[in-house]
Amino acid sequence: MREEGVNTKGRGSSRRAELLSLAAKLFAERGYVSTTVRDIADAAGILSGSLYHHFDSKESMADELLTGFLDELFGSYQEIMAAGLGPRKTLEAVVTASFEAIDRRPAEVAIYQTEAKHLMQLPRFAYLTERNAEFRGLWNAILTDGVAEGAFRADLDVELTYRFIRDTVWVAVRWYNPDGALSADAVAEQYLGILLEGIAAKRKRVRKDP
């Protein structure tokens, strides 16, 4: 029976979000395959059967977590690409948006990094392959345009550079601490400095007297 004056829909939505958050943490820490519905229910302090009032399977939970994360991430990317900032500024903005995603959704990033290869084999997660292709296309476009416009080196290996950036940005989820001394934007700034300017000190030119 529904209680008078109680917003049961809102309460259910809040409980659903809480369960998703717990599932994300467990999937990230233990792995998707190793985490059971009972594990999630135990973490929430409920019976396994009660969890099924909100989700029909742990697959549904992983799906909702990943679609929410990827929709938000690619929404940010699309806004950046549409802004017409030029190749270098676009690259900087996309890298920063990626580190901010790690800061906001570390569990979802960890799940995507460690579980995507397995989940792609399931029909329900076919969109992960599409998102990977979209991500690769976005980066190749930025780098190719940058070479064409003279913003990046003419001899740049676009595919190699894409792979380097992809792997070095997202692996940060393993060590980045949202409560640490550096914010996501500060980490992005340091990363971009290394990527675009290198780490070697610039040599001062010695002026020779005529």
N, C-alpha and C positions, 0 to 999 in steps of 0.2 A: 504494500500500500504506500502511495506517495505521501510524504509528510507535507502538511500545509505550510506554505511560506518557505520551503526549502528548495533551492535550485539544484535539483538532482542532476540535471544535465551538466551544469558547471562543475559539480562535485565529481561526476564521472569522468569529465574531460581532464580534471586535475589528476585524478588517480591514474588515468591512462598515460599522461605525460610522465608521472612518477615511475610507472612500470617501464616505460621506454627508456628513461634515464638509467634505471638500474640494469636493464638488459644491455644497454650500450656499454656500461662500465664492465659488466661481466664478459661480454663478447670481446672487448678490447684487451682485458687482462688474461682471460683463460682461453680465448679462441671461440669461434662460433660453434664448431663441431663439438668441442668439449663441454660447452655450456648447455645444460638441459632446462626444460621448462620448470622442473622442480627447483633447480638452482635459483632461477629468477623469482619464483614464488617464495622460496625460503628467505631470500634477501628482502623481499617485500613484507614478509611476515604473514603470508596468506597461504591457503591451500592451493595446490596446482589447479584444481577445478575452478577456483575463483578467478584465476588469471584468464581462463578461457571465456569469461564474460566480456573481456576487453579485446582479446586477440585469439584467432583460431589456431595459431602455431607460432613457434619462434621464428619461422621463415617470414611470417607477416611482420614481425617486429623488426627483423633485420631489413626488410624491404622498406618499411616506413622510415627507419633511421637513415638509410642510404639515399632514398629519393629526396627526403627533406634536406639533407646535407648537400647533395649534388645540385638540386634545383636552386638553392640559395647561392652556392658557389658560382654556378654558371650564369645565374642572373647578374651577379657582380661583374663577371667577365664580359658579359654582353653590353652592360652599361659602359664599361671602360672602352671596349672596342668601338662603340658607337660615338664616343666623345671626340674622335679625330685628334688625338693628342700627338700623333707622330710616333714612329717606331720606338725610340728610346723611352719617352715618357710612358708609352703604353706598356712596354716591358716592365718598367719600374712599378707602375700601378698594378699590373697583374701579379707580380711577385709579392707586393705588399698585401694585396687581397688574399693571396694564398696563405701567407703567414697569419693574417688576421683570422682566417678560417681555422687554422690549427689552434689558435688561441680560444676561439669561441666553441669549437666542436672537436676537441682532441680525441674523444672516444670514437666518434664517427670517422675521423681521418684514419685512426689506427685500424679500425675495422676494414675500411676501404683498402688500406695498404696491405694488410695481411690476409684478408679473406676474399678479395675480388676475384682472384684466379680460380678459387674453388666455386664461388657463387655463380660465376659466369657460365658454368656448366649446367645450371638449372634454368629452365625456360623462363621462369619468373624474373630472372635477373639479366635477361638479354640486353637490357638497356645499358648495362655496364660496359659492354663492348662498344656500343654507340657513343657513350660518353668518352671513352678512351680515344676513339677516333676523332671526336670533336675537340678534345683537349690537344691532341697532336696537331690537328689542322690549325687550331688557333695559334699555337706556338710557332709552327712553321711559317704561317702568314706574317707574324710579327718579325721574325728573324729574316725572312726573305725580303720583306719590304725594307727592313733596316739596311740590308746589304745593298739593295737597289738604290736607296736614297743616300748612301754614303754615311749613314749613322753607325753602321757596324763594319768591321773589316771585310774587304772584298774577298779574301781567301777563307772566310768563315765556313766551316762545315756545318750547315744548318741542322742536319739530322743528329750529328754528334752533340752539338750544342743543346739542342732540344732535350736529348736524353740526359745530359749532364745536369741541366737546370731542373728537369722533372725529378730526378733522383735525389739531388742535393737539397731541394726545397722540402719535399714531403717527408724525408727521413728525419727532419727536425722534430716531428711529433714524438720521437723516442727520447729526446732530451730536453725539449723546451718546457720550461716551468712557467705557467701563467702567473704565479705569485713570485717569480724571481726578480732579479734586479733589472732585467731588460724587458721592455714591453715588446709586443709583436712588431710594432712599427720600428722600434729600435733595432731589433734583430734583422728586419727586412733592410733597413738602411745599411747595416754592417755587411750583410750578404751582397747587396747591390754594389757596395764599394769594392768588395773583393772581385765580384764578377766583372764589373765594368772598368775598374781602375787597376786591379791587381793588388799584390801585397808588397811589392818591392818599392822602396823609397825612390823617388825621382832624383836622378843625379843632377847636381847643380853644374851648370856650365862654367868652366873656368875661363875667365876673360884673359886673353893674351894681349900684352902691350904690343903696339905696332913697332 
